[in-house]
Amino acid sequence: MQWYIKHIGGDCDGHHNVGNNIPPHVALTSSPGQPGFLTRGQEHCSCPLLICFSPTNLVNAMYGRILWLISQGVDVLREFRTGNEYPYNRTTSVRWVISHVMRYPLLPIGFIILAVVAISGFTYTSLQIQEAFDIIKDRRPLEQLVAVSIAIFVVRTAFAIIDMVNTIIREFLACRMERDAREELYISLLSKSQTFHNRQRVGDLMAAATGDVSQLNFMISPGMSLIIEAGTQLITPIVAIAYIDVRLLPVPIVFVASLIWGLLRYNRQLGPVAGMLRGQYGAVSATLSEAIQGIEVVKATARERFEANKFRTVIARYRDLFIQEGEIKARYIPFLFYGLLQGIGFGHAMYLSHLGVITTGQVVAYMTLISLFQFPTFISLFMFSLVQFGLAGARRILTIINTETEMDENPNGESHVVSGQLEFRNVSFGYGDMNILSEISFIANPGETIAIVGQTGSGKTTMTRLVNRTYDATEGMVSIDGVDVRLWNLDSLRSQISMIEQDIFLFSKTIAENIAFGARGDVPRERIIWAAQQAQAHDFISSFPEGYDTVVGERGVTLSGGQRQRIAIARAFLTNPRILILDDSTSAIDSATEDQIQRAMREVLKGRTTLLITHRLAQIRWADRIVVVRRGRIEAQGTHEELMQQSMSYRRIFARDEHNKPSA
C-alpha cells in the first residue's frame, strides 16, 4: 500500500511519498515521545503533518495526536474547540484544581500574604496581653497600660479589615473557579462525539455540571482558605510561645504533631466515602432524570410504584454513605488532643511559674496562645470535609473532560464549498463486536436524490450518520467530492450537510430562533419567513398570537409532530445545505401538506445531493436511484423500474403498500 504525508498547516501544501512499507499501526514520530508522526529529517519542510493512504484508500482514521494539536497544547481529540482556551493541567485532579486557582495568581498570593499578616497581628496581641498583666502587677504608670490597650485595639481593627478583604478575595476566586470549571466542562461535552454521549446518562452529566462543580466553589471558599488560615494559626502561636520561653514548647509541638497525624488519618478514611457520595449523587440525579424524561411511558404502563421503589433504593444508598461519613466525623480524634493540650499545657505552665522560670503574665499569654489552636482543631473537621468532596467532584469532572472522543475537528483539514458528490466505498460500521453495516458501496452524483429503503433496523439511519461524521466508519471510506470525510474540517463538513429526522428536537426558544438555528451569522426576519413559507409552516406560525416570537416548550412539546417537522424543514432551507439527509422527515405531515412541501423542496433543492429514507412510495419514485438495504448490506440498487424486476425485497415493499391501500 502506498503511503503519503499530507501537510495540514504551514506554508507548504504538497504531498510527499514516504514509501510502500509503512503499515497502518506503526507509530511514526516527530520527536521522541510523540506518537503518530513522521520523524523530522525525512521531510523538507516544518509543516504539521498527517499520515494518510494513497488516493485508493485515502485516510488512516487513527489520527493519533496530531502535531498541530500538540503545538496548541491540546491533549485530547475533540470535535470542537474555542480559540482562547486556557491550558489547564489535567494530569491529576489536584494539579487541575491548582491550575484553575493559579489562573489568577495575584488572588491566592495576595490571600496568603494577608492571612499571614492578619494571623501574625492577632498573635501579637496575645503578647501585648502579657505586657498588660505585667504593667498591672508591677504598678507601672497608667499611660503604659493605655498605650498597650490602644495597640491591641489598632491591631484587632486591622485584623478585622484584612479579614474582610480576604473574604472578598476568596469568594471572588471561588466563584471564578466555579464559572471556569463549568465552562470547561460544558465546552468539553459539546466537543464529545455522539458515541460518547450514547454511553452516558444525562442525569449523571447534569450532576457533574451542577453539584460537582459547586463543590469546587465550597472547596476554595471556605475550604482551602480556612486551611491556609488554620495552618498559619498553628505556626504563629508556636513562634510566639518560643519567644516567651522555649521551655513552654514541648506540649504545643506534641499537640501539632498529633493534630497532623489525626488529620491524615481522617482524610484517608473520608476520601473514599466522599468519592462514593459524589458518584451516588450522580446515580440519584440520573435515576430522577430518566423517570422525568420518560414520565409518559411510566404513566402509560402504570410503573409509578416500580420507579418509586427504584428511586428509594438509590437514595437509601446515598443515605447510608452520609451515615458512614457521619461516623467518620464522630471519631475525629483531634478534639481529644485539644482537650489534653489545655489541661497538660496549663499544668506545665503553672509548674514553670512555681519554679519562678516564667511570670504570671507569661502564663496568661501562653494560655491565650494555646487557645488559638482551638480554631484550626475544630474547623479542620469541616474544612477537610469540603476539600475531600471538592476533590471527589474534581475527579468526576476530570474523568469526563479527559475522555477522548473518537474523532477530531481537524481544524486544518479540507474546507471548501461542496459540489455534492458522495461515495460509500466498502464501508462497514459496528459497535464493539456487533456489526451494523457491512461492505456498503454506492455513489451519489451532485444533485442526485438517492432513496434508501429497507426494513426497520436494517441500518439505513446509521448509514446516513456516517456522512456528517456523527460516527466514523470502522472499515472502508465515505468521501465527499473525492475526499474522505475524515480529512475534512469537521465544522466545514457539517455546516454543508443538513439532516431532518422523524424525531425532531426543538429548543426552548422562539420559533424564529429555532428556524435560524444552524445558520451562520445574523439571519434577517425576511429570510426566516421565506424558509417557513417554503416549508409550508408560515400559515400555522402566523396563527399564533406572537407569531414567530412564540416560545415553544422544551423539545417543542407545545407543537404537534407535523408542526415540529415543518419547522425543522424550514431550518434546512435556511442553512442552504449542499447535501440534505431526510430520514422519514414527512411522516407526521398530512398528504396535502406533504405534496406542497415536496413541490417546494424539489424546486429549492435543485443541485443538492439528497439521501432520502422513506417508506412512502410516492417519494421513492421521485428518486434518481434507489438503494435497498437488508440486514446491514446493500441487497440491490437501481431505478424503480429496474428494482421491480430484479429485487424481491423491493417488490415486497410495493406489494405490502398496495395491499394496505384502502379501496376507493
N, C-alpha and C positions, 0 to 999 in steps of 0.2 A: 504493500500500500504506500502511495506517495504522500509524504508529509510536507507541510508548509508552515512558515511563520507569518502570521498576519499582524501588521502594525496597527495598534489601536490608540496611538497617541503620538505626539512629537511632530516633526516636520516631514518625516518620510511616510509614504503610504503604499509602499511596494510589498510584494511577497517574495520571500527567498526560500528556495528549496533547501531543506536540511537533510535530505536522504530518504532512503526507502526502508530503513530497518528500525524505525522507532515505533515500538508497539504502544497501544493506547494507554497502558497502565504505567509506563515509565515516567518517573518524576524528573523532568528536566529542571535545572536550577539557574537562576540569575546571579545568585551569590550563596555561600554556604548557609544552610538552614532555611532557605526559602524554596518550598516545593512548587513545581508546576511551571517552570520557565526555562528557556534556553540559556545555557551558560554564556555569559558575556565574553566576548572574544571570538565566538563563532559568527558574530554579526558585524556589520559595518556601520551601524548607527546605534544610538542610545534610546530609541523609541521603546515605550512599553509594548510587550509582545503577547500574543495569544496563540497557543498551539492549535492548529486545525488541519483537517484532512485535505486532500486534493478535491477538486470540484465533484468527483464521482461519489464522494462520501464526505460531505463538506466539513462537518464540525465534530470535534471531540466535546461532548456535552459536559464532561467533567472539567469545569473551568479551573479548579483549584483556587488558590489565592492569587488572583491576577495582579501583576506587578503594579498596575495603576492603583489598585485598591491599597496595596501595601504602602505606596508612596503617599497616599492620602491618610494613612493611619487607621484605616478601617480593617477590623479583624474578623468580620463575618460577612458571608454573602447575603445580600439583601436586594429586594425588588425596588426599593425606594430609598432615596437619601435627600436630605436638605443640604444646602450648600455651606452652612455655617455651624455644623455640629461641633460641640466641644469634645475633645478627645479624653473621655473618662477612662480610668484604669479599671478594666473589667476582669482582671485575673482572679481576684477573690472579693468576697463581699466587704471585708474590712478596707481593702485598698480602694474599692469602688466608692465607699462612703467617704473615705479621706479625700479622694479626688474631687468629689462633689463639694466638700467643705472648702478645699483649697482652691476652688474656682474663684472664690472671693477671699484671697489670702489676708487682706487687711482686717477683715472681720474677726476671724479666730485669733490672729496675733494680737489685735487690739484687746479682745476679750481677755486673753490670758494675762497680758500686761496689767490691765485694770484690775483683774481679780487678785493678782499678786499684791499690787499696791493696796487695794482695799483691805484684804485679809491681814497684811502686814501692819497697816494702820490700826486695825481693830485689835490685833495682838499687842501693839504698842500701848494701847490704853490700859491693858492689864498691868503692865509695868508701872504706869502712872498711878494706878490704884495703890500699888505697893508704896510709891513715893508719898501718896496722900496719908496712908496709915503711919508711915514713919514721921511725917510732919506733925501729925496729931500727937503721936506718942512722945516725941521729943519736945513738944510745946514750942515749935518754931513760930515765926511771925505769920499772922493770918494772910498776909499778902502772898506768901508762897503757896498756901492752900488754894487761894483764889486763882493763882496762875495755873496750878495743876488742873483745877476744875475747868478753866477756860480751854486749856489744851485738850482735855478729854472731850469737851463739847465740840470743839472745832474738828477734831479727828473723826468723831462719830457722825457729825453732819456731813463731812466729806465722804465718809464711807457710804452713807445713805444716797448721796448724789451719784457716786460712782456705781453703786449697785443698781440704781435706776437706769443709768446709761447702759450698763452691761445687760440688763434685762431687755432693753430695746435692741441691742446688738444681737443677742441670742435668738430673740423672736424673729427678727428680720432674717437671720441666717437660716433658721429652721424653716421658715415659710418659703424662702428662695430654694432651699434644697428640695422641699416637697414639690414645689412647682416644677423644678428642673427634672426631678426623677419621674414625675408623672408625664411630663412632655416626652422624655426619653423613652419611656415605656410605650406611650401612645404611638410615637413615630416607629418604634420597633414593631409594634403589632401591625401597623399599616404596611410595613416592609416585608412581613412574613408571607410565605406562599399559601395558596389555598389548601395545600396538603397539610401544612402546619395547623391551620385553623380547623380543618376537618377532624384533627385529633384532639382538639381542646374543648373543654366545657366552658361555655360562655360565662357562667356564674363564677367559675374559678378565676378567669381572666378579670372579671369585674371586681372580684375580691382583691386581687393584686393591685389593680389600678386605683382602688379606693382605700380599703383597710390597710394593706401592706404599705402603701405609700404614706398614709397618715402616720403609721408607726415610725417612719423616718423622722417626721416632724417632732414627735414626742421624744425620740431618742436624742435629738440635738437639744431641744428645749422642752422640758428641763433636764433630760437625762445627762448628756455629756457635759453641759455647762455646770451642773451640780457636781459631777465627778471632778472637774477642774477646781471648783471652789472647795470641795471637800478635801482633795489632795493637798491644796495649798494650806488648808486649815489643819492638816496633820503635820505639815513640815514647819510652819512658822511657830507654833507653840513649842516644838522641840528645840528650835533655835533660841527662843526666849527663855525657856527653862535652863538651857545650858548657860545663858547669860546670867541668870540668877545664881545658880550654883550647879556645877557639873555632877555633884553627888546626888542631885534630885533626878537624874536622867534614867537610871535603870528601870524604874517602874513604867514610865511612859514609853520607853523604847520597846520593852517586852510587850506592852499593850499594842503598839503599832504593828509589830511583827505578827502577833496573834490575830489582829484585825485583818491583815493582808492574807494570812492563811485561811481565815474564815470566809473571806470574800471569794478566794479562789475555789474553795470547796462549794460555796453557794452557787457560783456561776457554772461549775461543772455539773451540778445537779439540775439547775434551772434551764441551761441551754437547750438540751434535747426536748424538754417539755415545752419550751417556748416555740421551738420549731414545729412540734406536733400540733400545738394550739393554732398556729397560723395556717398550717396545712388543713386542719379540721375546719377552720373558719372558711377556707375556700370551698371545702366539701359542703358545708351548710349553705353557702351562697349558691353553689351550683345546683344543689337539690331544690332550693326555693325557686331559682330562676327557671329550671326545667318545668316545674309544676305550674308556674305562672304562664310561661310561654305556651305550654300545652294545655291550658285550662279548658279549652273547648273539648279536647279529647277526653280529659279527665272527667268532665261533667257528662259528656255523651255516653261514656262507658261506666258511669257510676263508680268511679275509682277514688272518690274523695277519702274514704276511710283508709284505703291502701296507701295513698300518698301521705296522709296524716301520720300513719304508723311509720312509714319510711323516714319522714322528717323527724319524728320523735326519736327514732333510733340514732340518727346522725347527730341530733342536738344533745342526746344523752352522752354520747362520746365526748362532745365538746364540754359538757358539764363535768364529766369525770376528769378531764385534763385540767380544768380550772381547780377542782378539788385537790388534784395532785400538786398543782402549783402552790395552793394554799398550805399544804402540808410541808412543802419545802421551806416556805417562808416562816412557818411556825417553828421550825427547827433552826432558826437563824442564830447561831452561837454568839456573834459579836455583842449582842445585848448583854449576855452574861459577862463577857470580858469587860464591858464598860462599867458594870456594877462592881466587879472586882477591882478595877482601876481606881475608882473613887475611894473604896474602903482602904485598900493597901497603900495607895498614894497618900491619903491623908495621914495614915498611921506612920508611914515613912517620914513624911514632912514633920510631924509632931516629934518624932524621935530625934531628928536632926536639930529641931528647935530646942528640945530638952538638953541636948548636948551643947547648946549655945553656938552651933555652927551657922544657923540662919536666924533671921529676926522674924517677929510676928508678921510684919508687913510682907516679908518674902513668902511666908506660909500662905497668906491671903492671896498674893499674886500667883503663887504656884497652883493653888486650888482653882483660881479663876482661869488660869491657862488649861488646867485639866478639864474644866467644864466645856472648853472649846471643842474637845474631842466628841462631845455628845452629838453635834450636828452631823459630822461625817459618819458616825456609827449608826445613827437612826435613819438618816436619809439614804444610806447605801442600800438598804433593803428595797427602797422604792426606785432609786435611780438605776441600779444594775438590772432590775427587772425591765425597765424601759429600754435599756441598751440591748438586752437579750432579745426582746421582742422586736426591736428595730433591726437587729442583725438577722433575725429569722425572716423578717419581711424582706430585707435586702437580698438574702439568698434566694427567696422565691422569685423576686423581680429579676435578679440577675440570671437565673435559670431560663426565664422566658427570653430575655434580651439576647443571651448567648446561644440560644438555639438557632443553628444555622438553617436557613431556608435552602431549598433545592436548586434555586436559580438566582441569578444576579441581574441587576438592572442594565449591566453592560453599557455604561454611560458613553463610551466612545465607539459604540457599535454602529451598524448601518442606520442611517437616519435620513430618509428622503421620502418624497411622495410616492405612494404605492400605486402601481398600474393595475394590480389586481390578479396577477397570475398566481394560482395556488396549486401546490402539488403535494400529495402524500406519496412517499416512496418507501415501500416495505416497512410501514410504521407498525410498531407493536407497543402496547402500554398495559401496565398492570400495577396492582398494589401488593407488594411483597411477592408471595408465591402465586397469587391469583391473577391470571391473565385476563384482561378485559378486551383488548383489541389484538389482532394478530395479522401481520402482513397486509396492511391496508395500503392500497395504491390506486390513485386516480389523479387526474389533472382537471382543474377548473380554469379556463382561459378568462382573460379580463372581460368583464361584462356578462359572463355566463351565469345562469341560475342552475344550481345543482340541487336536485331534490334527494334527500336521504330518507329512505323508508325502511321499515323493519319492525319486528315485534318489540314490545316493551322489554327493556333490559338487554337489548342486542348491542348496545354501545354507541348509539347514534349521538347522544349528547356529549359523551366523553370524547368522541372523535372531534367535535367542533371546538371543544375546550383546549385541544392541542394547538389550535390555530393562533389564539392570543396568549398562549403560554400560561393559561391557568394551571395546566400541568405540562410536563415535558415528556416527550416520547422516550420510552426506555430503549427502544431499538428503532433504527431507520431514521427518516428525516421528513420534517414538514417544512416546506420552503415557500416563501412569498417572493415573487419576481426573481426566482432562481437563487435566493439567499436563504439559508437555513434560519428559521425564526429565532434560534438561539444565538445567532450572530447579530440580530437586530438590537438597537437601543430599545429597551422594553417600553419606555414612555412613548417613543415614536411609533412603535408597533401597535400598541393598544389604543393609541389615540386615533388610529385609522381603521379600527375594527369596532363595530357595534354589534351587540348581542341582545336580542329580545327573547326572553324566555316565557314560559307559561306562568311560572310563579314570579310575579312582578314585585320588586321591592321599591317602595317609595319612602322617602324620608319625611319626618315630621316637620315639613316646611310648606311654603306656599306652592300652589300648582305651578306658577311661573318658575320658581326656583327648581322644582323637580324636573320640569321640561328642559331648563337650561343646564341641568347638572351634567357635567362631562364636556360641555362646550368650552372652548378656550376664550379667556378674556370676558369682558362685559358684553352681554347679549342684549341688543335693543328689544323693547317690548314688541315691536312690529315683527321681528324675526320669530319670536316665541309664538305670536298669534298665527303667523304663516305656517309654522310647523304644526300647530294644533289643527289648523284647517286642513292641512294635507292628511292628517291622521284622523279626520272626522271627529275631533274632540272639541272643537270650538263651540259648538251649539250647547253641549251639556255644561261646559265650563261657564259659558255666559249666563246660563240659567241660575247659577249660584249667586246669592246676594253680593258677595265680594269678588265674584268673577275669578280672575287669575290670581288674586291675592288671597284666595281661600286657603286656609291652612288645613292640610289633610292630617288625619290621625297617624299614630305610629304604624309604620308599614302600610299606610294608605287604607286603614280599615274602614274609614268613613266613605270610601268609594266602592262601587261594585267592581267585580272582576273585569268586566268589559271596559269600564272607565279607566281602571288602572292600566290595562294593556294599551289602550289608545294613547294615554299619556307617555307610556314607555316608547311607543312607536313615534310619537311626536319628538321625543328626546333623540331618537335615532335620526330622524330627518334633520334635526338641528345640528347634530355633530358632523353631518356630511361625511359618512364613512366611505372608505374605498372598498371595504369588504363588510358585508352585512350577514349576520347569522340570525335566522328566525327559527326558534325552537318551539313549534306549535303555538306561535305567538297570537293567533287569532282564535284560539279555542273557546274563549269566553265572549265572543262577539257574535251577534246575530247575523244571519246570512246577508240581509240587505246592507248592513253597515260594513260587513266584510267585503262585499263586492265593491263598495265605494272606496274602501281603504286600498284594496288590491289595485284598482284602476289608478289611484293616485301614486301608489308605490311603483307600479310598472313604469310610470312616466318619470318620477323623480329618481329612481334607481338605475336609469339607463347609464351604462358604462361602469357599473359597480358589480363586483362579483358577489353572488349571494349563495349561501348554503341554507337550504330550506328543509327543515324537519317538520313533516306534517303527515296527518292521516287523511286529509281532505283531498279527494281525488281531483277536484277541480283545480286545486293549486298544483298538484303533482303534474297534471297535463301541461301546465304553463312552463315547466322546467325545460331547459335545453337538453339536459341529460338527467338520468335517474340512477342512483346508486342503491342497490338492495343489500341490506346488512342483515346477517343472520349469525347469531352466536359469536359476535365479535369479528366476523370475517365478511368480506365482500363476496356475496354469492353471485351477483350479476350487476352489470351496468350497461346503460344504453338509453335509447329513446323509449317513449311509451309503447310505440308500435313494436319495436324490437323485443322489449321485455315481455310483452303479451304473448309473443311467440316462443321466447327462449326460457323464461323463468316461471317455474311452477309457483314459487313463493309469491311472486308479483301477481300472478293470476288469481291466487287465493285472496289477496287483499281486495282486488276488484270484485271477485265473486261474493265475498262477505259483505262488501259495501252495497252491492246491488241487491243482495238478499235482504239487507236491513232497511232499504228504502221503502217508505210507505207507498201503498198502491194509490193511484190517482182516483 
